[in-house]
């Protein structure tokens, strides 16, 4: 099972790295396509267009006849310490807070717990956190509060879903890789499109500048258009649709138990699908959105001393070993 989950993590990571290179040239305002995720994650700019913060949404929905309010609380898994401080305060306002965590049943996250893992995604997140001078969600959020409920799948449940669809880790990884390559090919075939974008940096230049790396990653987070296109059909089904269905089952149980104010704390990429189900299946209407600053884009980690590409890669590997 551990090998299966590690393989899935590798597939997801490779897919994300390929997509990160697919940065198109800026479009005219009339040509821009509204992103589904832009309702839940945004790049805030100053009056002169300079990026200031990466923000995540708290979107509220109500079912008036029953007086039930559900808030979708977008998450990024590494962020400013002040971001997680604000979230911890916000979570105290709910009767119950549903959160994501793919883990065996009964898993407990202790306060301040340092998550060192052999999972490739976790290792990359940890390296990025250190490089960008950010904090880890698992280390800063207090998951021990009595009204916190894990509303996610276990590794075994994810494996069962894959088997039901006739999928294996090999076919899933291959599908993810092919989806990413197809998107790269489509982007490259557009006239005048530079895959790195005007003014974008290559990997080694980015490693020399935490500030620019932070901005580039923020643009990628805020710029993802359609999630099923970004992840590919197979990964979207497993990582978003299946896990959201598990969370919505817990939500229904909590509503039936009489909870009136419920928060769902999940990665921002999950929220468009949640929104569709809250409206279609729970008869709810969106009543408003507030924003929380996740990243300050005017600061980053210390500027490293200039190094040759080999030294930079060795330093990165030390961060994730």
Secondary structure as UniProt FT lines:
FT   HELIX           2..20
FT   HELIX           29..31
FT   HELIX           37..39
FT   STRAND          41..45
FT   TURN            47..48
FT   STRAND          51..63
FT   HELIX           64..66
FT   STRAND          68..75
FT   STRAND          78..79
FT   HELIX           81..91
FT   TURN            92..93
FT   STRAND          96..99
FT   TURN            105..106
FT   TURN            111..112
FT   HELIX           120..132
FT   STRAND          135..136
FT   HELIX           137..140
FT   TURN            143..144
FT   TURN            146..147
FT   STRAND          148..150
FT   HELIX           155..164
FT   TURN            165..166
FT   HELIX           169..189
FT   TURN            191..192
FT   TURN            195..196
FT   TURN            198..199
FT   HELIX           203..208
FT   HELIX           210..223
FT   HELIX           227..231
FT   HELIX           233..236
FT   HELIX           237..242
FT   HELIX           243..256
FT   TURN            257..258
FT   STRAND          261..267
FT   HELIX           268..270
FT   HELIX           271..280
FT   STRAND          285..296
FT   TURN            297..298
FT   HELIX           309..320
//
